[in-house]
Amino acid sequence: MWSIVNLLLLPLVILLPVVVLYFTIKLAVKNAIRESREENRY
């Protein structure tokens, strides 16, 4: 019983932080690129 629950929970525990980190880094990179482009204009 517990092994089935662990098999279902383990991917969620690993996947959730990875997805959150991915989108956070993606957003940060996008903002950094936008800022560097704005700095190059002036």
ZADO-372885 format. One record per atom (N, C-alpha, C, O): residue in one letter; x, y, z. Coordinates in steps of 0.05 Angstrom, whole numbers, plus 32768, in hexadecimal, padded with zeros to 4 digits. Example, Ala and Ser with C-alpha at 12.3 -4.5 7.8 and 13.67 -1.06 7.14 Angstrom:
2
a81087F8E809C a80F67FA6809C a81087FBE809C a811D7FBE80A9 s81017FD3808E s81117FEB808F s81028001809D s810C801780A1 
***
This chain:
42
m80117FE88000 m800080008000 m801180198000 m800E802B7FEF w8024801B8013 w803480338015 w804780367FFE w804E804C7FF6 s805080207FF3 s806380217FDC s8055802D7FC4 s8062803C7FB4 i803B80277FC0 i802C80327FAA i802980517FAE i802C80607F9B v802380597FC6 v802080767FCC v803B80847FC7 v803C809A7FBC n805180777FD0 n806B80837FCD n807280867FAF n807E809A7FA7 l806B80727F9F l807180727F83 l806280897F75 l806B80947F61 l804A808F7F7F l803B80A57F73 l804480C07F7E l804380D47F6F l804C80C27F97 l805480DB7FA3 l807080E47F9B l807580FC7F98 l808280D17F99 l809E80D87F93 l80A280E87F7A l80AF80FC7F7B p809680E07F63 p809880F17F4B p808D810D7F4F p809881217F45 l807781107F5E l806C812A7F64 l807F813B7F74 l808281537F6F v808B812F7F89 v809D813D7F9A v80B681477F8B v80C0815C7F90 i80BE81377F77 i80D5813F7F67 i80CD81527F51 i80DC81657F4C l80B7814D7F44 l80AF815C7F2D l80A681787F34 l80AC818B7F25 l8097817C7F4A l808C81967F50 l80A281AB7F54 l809F81C07F47 p80B681A77F64 p80CC81BB7F67 p80DA81C07F4D p80E281D77F47 v80DE81AB7F3D v80EB81AE7F23 v80DC81C07F10 v80E781D27F03 v80C181BC7F0F v80B081CD7EFE v80B081EA7F08 v80B281FD7EF8 v80AE81EE7F22 v80AE82097F2D v80C982177F28 v80C9822E7F20 l80DF82087F2C l80F982137F26 l80FC821A7F09 l8107822F7F02 y80F282097EF7 y80F5820D7EDA y80E782277ED3 y80F382387EC4 f80CE822B7EDC f80C082447ED4 f80CC825C7EE1 f80CC82727ED5 t80D6825A7EFA t80E382707F07 t80FC82797EF8 t810082917EF3 i810D82667EF0 i8125826C7EE1 i811E82777EC6 i812B828A7EBD k810A826B7EB9 k810282757E9F k80F982927EA0 k810182A27E8F l80E982997EB4 l80E082B47EB8 l80F882C77EBD l80F982DD7EB2 a810A82BE7ECE a812182CF7ED5 a813382D47EBC a813C82EA7EB7 v813782BF7EAC v814782C37E93 v813982D57E80 v814682E67E74 k811E82D27E7D k810F82E37E6B k811183017E74 k811583127E63 n810F83067E8E n811183217E98 n812E832C7E94 n813183437E8E a8142831B7E98 a815D83247E95 a8163832B7E78 a8170833F7E72 i8159831B7E65 i815C83217E49 i814F833C7E42 i815A834C7E33 r8136833F7E4C r812883587E46 r813783707E51 r813883857E44 e8141836E7E6A e815083857E75 e8169838B7E66 e816F83A27E62 s817783767E5D s8190837B7E4E s818A83887E33 s819983997E2A r817483817E27 r816C838D7E0E r816583AA7E12 r816C83BB7E01 e815783B07E28 e814F83CC7E2D e816883DD7E33 e816A83F47E2B e817C83D17E41 e819583E07E46 e81A583E67E2D e81B283FB7E2A n81A383D47E1A n81B383D77E01 n81A683ED7DEF n81B483F97DDF r818D83F37DF3 r818084077DE2 r818B84237DE9 r819084347DD7 y818F84287E03 y819684437E0B y81B484487E09 y81BE845D7E0F 
***
